[in-house]
Amino acid sequence: MKTKEHQLDLRWLEAYRSQDPHFGLERMEALLALRGNPHLDCRVIHIAGTNGKGSTIATLSQLLRQSGLRVGVFTSPYLIHYNDQITINGEAISDQDLQTYLDSYQQLLQAEESKAVFQGLTEFEVMTAFAYDYFAHEELDYVIMEVGMGGRLDSTNVCQPVLTAITSIGLDHVALLGPDLASIAREKAGIIKPGIPLVLGKLEAEASQVIEDIAIQEQAPITAYDRDYQVELEASCLSGQSFSYHSSKRETASYQVALLGHHQARNAALAISICDVLFEREGRELLSRELVDEALHQVVWPGRMEVVSQNPMILLDGAHNPHAVAPLIASLRELFQVKKRPFFLPASGPKP
């Protein structure tokens, strides 16, 4: 694919696009080994979850940058431009840099793809490798990696993270991850690593039990929603969400995040908790209340209750499963207080 705006030659990479991928880490480990294992040079914050990953990551990135840190972010899928999947401090990788990696990997795979280990290699695996490679080269302070699907066998799960987090558990990709919350939670808990802190968002009891049992087995310190940190929505309006936050590391205070939807208060609280756990573990001074609030006011995450027109009022949102649609509808009703509005829901495949 070549576009007028972004002159990237993605044709060879698109050949690795698969509708029936075979999940596993062997291909990723082999590919990254050929590149010198760049993922092991990245200080990764690894984030899984059914919903809320992108908003939590956008908020966490802003908090870390507020401390003057250089932060890489890998998310998927892209919203507008292919480059948007790989960013540093909010700036997408340039066409020139991405094309350099495209060309380099194309040459590498042309020489190696006949090997059995690379059979079934996917576009997402190659892009994940790009991200690790680019971030390692840039010598960043932290890299936030978003799990693509599940966790245990996701291509991002080759890292040795400094912290892991699970935002939420809901029914999605049930044919691949399992038919119930416990099964899905078990797959997402595959990112938990021995002794590495785990921070949890709001979870159903069934999912929470599975995840916490695995974390205890791995001796991973747990920071859990409601038990270790608390959030209470104070107000919800078109300028964002006002909420109070409290934890053992931070006195109760009010904050406002510039994202729409009452669920964004929980996502912001999770990001604050991740940042505090990370900084305390690494001997960094926690961000002041003022710096946290300043960071939250700057958070931008397109395609999440994004206002694209005021007259008529048009919002875009990426909700794509019942677990995400429910808070979207609740937020729309609260913000606009009308029972009926036009609602368009395009989907690329069957949804529960």
C-alpha positions in Angstrom: 0.0 0.0 0.0 1.2 3.5 -0.9 -0.7 6.6 0.1 -0.3 10.2 -1.1 0.4 11.4 2.4 2.7 8.6 3.5 4.9 7.1 0.8 5.6 3.8 2.6 6.0 0.7 0.5 4.2 -1.9 2.6 3.5 -4.4 -0.2 5.9 -7.1 1.0 4.7 -6.7 4.6 1.1 -7.0 3.7 1.9 -10.5 2.3 2.3 -11.5 6.0 -1.3 -10.5 6.8 -3.1 -13.5 8.1 -6.8 -14.2 8.8 -5.9 -17.5 10.6 -2.7 -16.8 12.7 -1.0 -19.5 14.7 -0.1 -18.0 18.0 3.2 -18.6 19.7 6.4 -16.8 20.7 8.9 -19.0 18.8 8.8 -16.9 15.6 9.2 -13.6 17.5 12.1 -15.0 19.5 13.9 -16.2 16.4 13.3 -13.0 14.5 14.5 -10.8 17.3 17.5 -13.0 17.8 18.6 -12.2 14.3 18.5 -8.5 15.2 20.5 -8.9 18.4 17.5 -9.2 20.8 16.7 -5.5 21.0 13.6 -6.2 23.2 16.0 -7.1 26.0 17.4 -3.6 25.9 13.9 -2.0 26.4 12.5 -1.1 29.8 9.0 -2.3 29.1 5.7 -1.5 30.8 3.5 -4.3 29.4 -0.2 -3.7 29.3 -3.0 -6.2 28.5 -6.8 -6.0 28.9 -10.0 -6.3 26.9 -10.7 -2.6 26.9 -9.1 0.6 28.2 -5.6 -0.2 27.1 -5.2 2.6 24.7 -6.6 5.3 27.0 -4.6 4.1 29.9 -1.4 4.0 27.8 -2.0 7.5 26.5 -2.5 8.8 30.0 0.5 6.9 31.4 2.7 8.1 28.6 1.7 11.7 29.4 2.5 11.2 33.1 5.9 9.7 32.4 6.7 12.5 30.0 5.7 15.0 32.6 8.8 13.8 34.5 11.0 14.7 31.5 11.3 11.0 30.4 11.5 9.7 26.9 8.7 7.2 26.3 8.1 4.9 23.4 4.6 3.5 22.8 3.5 0.6 20.6 -0.3 0.3 20.1 -2.4 -1.4 17.5 -4.3 -1.2 15.2 -3.5 2.2 13.8 -6.3 4.7 13.4 -5.2 6.8 10.4 -1.5 6.3 9.5 0.5 3.1 9.7 3.3 5.0 11.5 0.9 5.8 14.4 1.5 2.4 15.9 5.0 3.4 16.9 5.6 6.7 18.7 8.1 8.4 20.9 6.8 11.2 23.2 3.7 11.3 21.1 5.5 11.7 17.8 5.0 8.8 15.3 8.0 7.2 13.7 8.9 9.1 10.5 8.3 7.6 7.0 12.1 7.6 6.5 12.8 5.7 9.7 10.0 3.2 9.2 11.0 2.6 5.6 14.5 1.9 6.7 13.3 -0.8 9.1 10.9 -2.1 6.4 13.8 -2.5 3.9 16.1 -4.0 6.5 13.6 -6.6 7.6 12.6 -7.4 4.0 16.2 -8.2 3.2 16.5 -10.2 6.4 13.4 -12.3 5.8 14.1 -12.9 2.2 17.3 -14.6 3.4 15.7 -16.4 6.3 12.0 -17.0 5.6 12.5 -20.5 4.2 13.5 -21.7 7.7 10.8 -23.7 9.4 10.6 -21.4 12.4 9.4 -18.5 10.2 6.6 -20.3 8.6 3.4 -18.5 9.6 5.1 -15.3 10.5 2.5 -12.5 10.6 2.5 -8.8 9.9 1.8 -8.0 13.5 4.8 -10.0 14.6 7.0 -8.1 12.2 5.6 -4.7 13.4 6.2 -5.7 17.0 9.8 -6.5 16.1 10.1 -3.1 14.3 8.9 -1.4 17.5 11.3 -3.2 19.8 14.2 -2.6 17.4 13.4 1.1 17.0 12.9 1.8 20.7 16.1 0.0 21.6 18.0 2.1 19.1 16.6 5.3 20.5 17.7 4.4 24.1 14.4 5.4 25.7 13.7 5.6 29.4 10.6 3.5 29.2 8.7 1.6 26.5 4.9 0.9 26.8 3.9 -2.1 24.9 0.2 -2.8 24.3 -0.8 -6.5 23.9 -2.5 -7.2 20.6 -4.7 -10.0 21.7 -4.8 -12.1 24.9 -1.3 -12.0 26.4 0.3 -15.4 27.0 1.0 -16.0 23.3 0.9 -12.4 22.1 4.0 -11.4 20.1 4.7 -8.5 22.6 5.2 -11.1 25.4 8.8 -11.8 24.6 9.9 -8.9 26.8 11.3 -8.8 30.3 9.1 -6.0 31.7 9.7 -3.7 34.6 5.9 -3.6 35.3 2.8 -5.3 34.0 -0.8 -4.1 34.1 -4.2 -5.5 33.1 -6.9 -2.9 32.5 -10.1 -4.9 32.3 -11.5 -8.4 31.4 -14.5 -8.8 29.2 -15.9 -11.2 26.5 -14.0 -10.6 23.3 -12.2 -12.9 20.8 -13.9 -15.8 22.6 -13.1 -18.3 19.8 -9.4 -17.7 20.5 -9.2 -16.8 24.2 -12.0 -18.8 25.7 -15.8 -18.6 26.3 -15.8 -17.1 29.8 -14.1 -14.5 31.9 -11.9 -17.0 33.8 -10.5 -18.4 30.5 -9.8 -14.9 29.1 -8.3 -13.8 32.4 -5.9 -16.7 32.3 -4.7 -15.8 28.9 -4.2 -12.2 29.8 -2.4 -13.2 33.0 0.2 -14.7 30.8 2.1 -11.4 30.8 2.7 -11.7 34.6 6.4 -12.3 35.3 8.1 -13.6 38.5 8.6 -10.8 41.0 7.5 -8.0 38.6 4.8 -5.6 39.9 1.3 -6.1 38.6 -1.3 -3.3 38.6 -4.9 -4.1 38.0 -7.8 -2.0 36.8 -11.4 -2.7 37.7 -12.1 -6.4 37.2 -15.0 -8.7 37.8 -14.5 -11.0 40.8 -14.3 -14.1 38.6 -11.4 -12.6 36.5 -9.7 -11.0 39.5 -9.4 -14.3 41.4 -7.8 -16.1 38.4 -5.3 -13.2 37.9 -4.4 -12.7 41.5 -3.9 -16.5 42.0 -1.4 -16.5 39.2 0.3 -13.4 40.4 0.7 -14.9 43.9 2.2 -18.0 42.3 4.7 -15.8 40.5 5.4 -13.7 43.6 4.4 -10.6 41.6 3.4 -7.8 43.9 -0.2 -6.8 43.2 -1.8 -3.4 43.2 -5.5 -3.7 42.8 -8.4 -1.4 42.0 -10.5 -0.4 45.0 -8.3 -2.3 47.5 -5.0 -0.4 46.9 -6.2 2.6 45.1 -9.7 4.2 44.9 -11.3 6.5 42.4 -14.7 8.3 42.6 -16.2 10.2 39.7 -17.1 13.8 40.7 -18.4 15.2 37.4 -18.6 14.3 33.7 -18.9 16.8 31.0 -17.7 17.6 27.5 -14.4 19.0 28.8 -13.5 15.7 30.5 -13.9 13.8 33.8 -13.4 15.2 37.3 -12.6 12.5 39.9 -11.0 12.0 43.3 -8.1 9.6 43.7 -6.6 8.1 46.8 -4.0 5.4 47.5 -1.5 4.5 50.1 1.1 6.4 48.1 -0.9 9.5 47.5 -3.3 11.6 49.5 -6.9 12.1 48.3 -7.1 14.8 45.7 -9.3 15.8 42.8 -8.1 15.6 39.2 -9.5 16.1 35.7 -8.6 14.1 32.6 -9.4 15.6 29.2 -11.1 12.4 27.8 -14.9 11.9 27.5 -16.7 9.1 29.2 -17.0 8.3 32.9 -14.9 5.1 32.4 -12.0 7.4 31.6 -11.7 8.3 35.3 -10.9 4.7 36.1 -8.4 4.5 33.2 -6.7 7.7 34.5 -6.6 6.3 38.0 -5.0 3.1 36.8 -2.4 5.1 34.9 -1.6 7.2 38.1 -1.3 4.0 40.1 1.0 2.4 37.5 3.2 5.5 37.5 3.4 5.7 41.3 4.2 1.9 41.7 6.9 2.2 39.0 8.5 5.4 40.4 8.5 4.0 44.0 10.1 0.8 42.8 12.8 2.6 40.9 13.5 5.2 43.6 12.1 8.1 41.6 10.2 10.9 43.3 6.5 10.7 42.7 4.9 13.3 40.6 3.2 16.1 42.6 -0.5 16.5 42.5 -0.1 19.6 40.3 2.1 17.8 37.8 -0.3 14.9 37.6 -3.2 17.2 37.0 -1.3 19.1 34.3 -0.5 15.8 32.6 -4.1 14.7 32.7 -5.3 17.9 31.1 -3.0 17.2 28.1 -4.1 13.6 27.4 -5.3 13.0 23.8 -6.4 9.7 22.5 -8.2 9.9 19.1 -11.2 7.7 18.3 -12.4 7.4 21.9 -15.6 9.5 22.3 -13.8 12.0 20.1 -15.8 15.0 19.2 -15.3 15.6 15.4 -18.2 18.0 14.9 -20.0 20.4 17.2 -22.9 21.2 14.9 -24.2 18.7 14.4 -22.6 16.9 17.4 -20.7 13.9 16.1 -18.6 11.6 18.2 -16.3 8.8 17.1 -15.5 5.8 19.4 -13.7 2.6 18.9 -16.0 0.4 21.2 -16.2 -3.0 19.5 -17.5 -5.4 22.1 -20.3 -5.4 24.7 -17.9 -4.7 27.5 -16.9 -1.4 25.8 -20.3 -0.5 24.3 -22.1 -0.5 27.7 -20.0 2.4 29.3 -20.1 4.2 26.0 -23.9 4.3 26.0 -24.1 5.2 29.7 -21.7 8.1 29.1 -23.7 9.3 26.0 -26.9 9.3 28.0 -25.2 11.2 30.9 -23.6 13.8 28.7 -26.6 14.5 26.4 -29.5 13.3 28.4 -31.6 12.2 25.5 -33.0 8.7 24.8 -32.6 8.6 21.1 -29.8 9.6 18.8 -28.5 8.2 15.5 -26.0 5.4 16.2 -23.8 3.8 13.5 -21.8 0.7 14.2 -19.6 -0.7 11.4 -18.0 -4.1 12.1 -15.5 -6.2 10.2 -16.8 -9.5 11.6 -19.2 -11.2 14.0 -19.4 -9.8 17.5 -21.1 -11.3 20.5 
